[in-house]
């Protein structure tokens, strides 16, 4: 029973509140609806400053992704480790996503040595390592 209490106290990212209009954060892959990203931003990536910035939501999220996985216990999930999201908050994540962030944001991520899961259109793979 103690494990249930510990899990209940754990912070969790919002799950999509609609069955359509899903978008995924290009940095971490978190899936929510556009309105949710606009209202609250990305819980894993506050440095992207998506909340109440329509231009940022549009440029830092994508609707071009494949598959979704609901991750509830990042520390215990082999899928989370395989996908490279075991350090993220519990939530719904895209399995593979495509898109490109604006160059200035990519440079910021590189400077801070923050990885980005998105791939450019036509590239394979699921993760772009930080450059530096």
N, C-alpha and C positions, 0 to 999 in steps of 0.2 A: 504493500500500500504506500510505503514511503516514496517509491519510485514515481508513482502517479502524482503525488504532491509536488515532487521536484520538477516533473515535466510540466505541470500546470503553471508553475511560477516562471517558467522560461519565457523570455520574450520571443515573439514570433512575428514574421513579416505578414502583411495583409495578403490574403488569398484573393484571386479574381472574384469580383462581385457580379459578374455577368458571364454568360456562356459565349459571348462574341466580343470582338473588339480587343482581343488580348494583344499585349505588347510585352517585349522582354527587354530588360536593361542590357545594353550592349557590354557593360563591364562585368556584371556578375550573373546575368541570365535570369534574374527574378522576373516572374510573369505576373502582371496585374493588368487592369484595364487602364486606358489613357487617363480617364478621370481620376483614378486612384494615384497614378504617378503625379498628376498635376496637383492633387490635393495634399499628398503626403510625401512625395519624392520616393526615392529608393532607400529602404531601411539599411541596406548593406553599403550604400554609396552616398552618404550625406554630402561628401565633397563635390559631387556632381551638381548639387543645388538645383534639383528638378522641380521642387515644390513651387507652385504658382508661377512657373516659367514655361509657357507653352513651347517656345522655341527650343528650350533645352530638352523637354520631354520628347519632342519630335526628332531632334538630332541625336539623342543619347539612348533612345529605345528603338526597337524594330518590331514590325509585325511579321517579318520574314524569319521564322524559326520552325523547327521540326521537333515534335514530341514534347511531352511535359512529364515531369516527375515531381511528386509531392514528397518533400523531405521533412520528416518530423523529428528525427534524432540524428543530427549531423555527426556526432561522435561515434555512433554505432553503425553508420550506414556505409557499406562497401560501395554502393552506387555513388554516394556523395564523395567518397575518396577518389573513385574512378573518374568522376566528372570534374574534380577539382573544386568542389563547392562545400567541403566539409567544415570550413570555417565560417560559412554564411549562416544567417538565421534560418530557422525552420520556415518553410514556405513552399511555393510551387516554382519550379525552375524549368527553363527550356533545355532540352537535351543538346540541340545544335542550333546555332543562330548565325545569321549573316547580316552584315551591315558594317558601316564605317562611321566612327565618331569624327567630329570636326578636328582638323589638324591641331588646333591649339589645345584641345582637351587631351588628345593623344600625347602631345608633348608634355603636358602637365603630368599625366599618368606615368610616362617614361621617367621624368625627372624625379618623381616620388617612388619609382620602382614598384608601381602598382600594376598587376597583370590585368589583361582584358580578354574575356572569353570569345568575343566576336571575331569572325573571319571576314575578310573582304569578299565580295561577291566573286564566285568562281574559284576561290581557294578551298582546299580541303581542310580537314582538321577542326578542332574545336577550341583551340587556345592559342593566343599570340603571347609569347613570353615578353617580359619587359626588356627593352633595349638599354644598353648603357655601358 
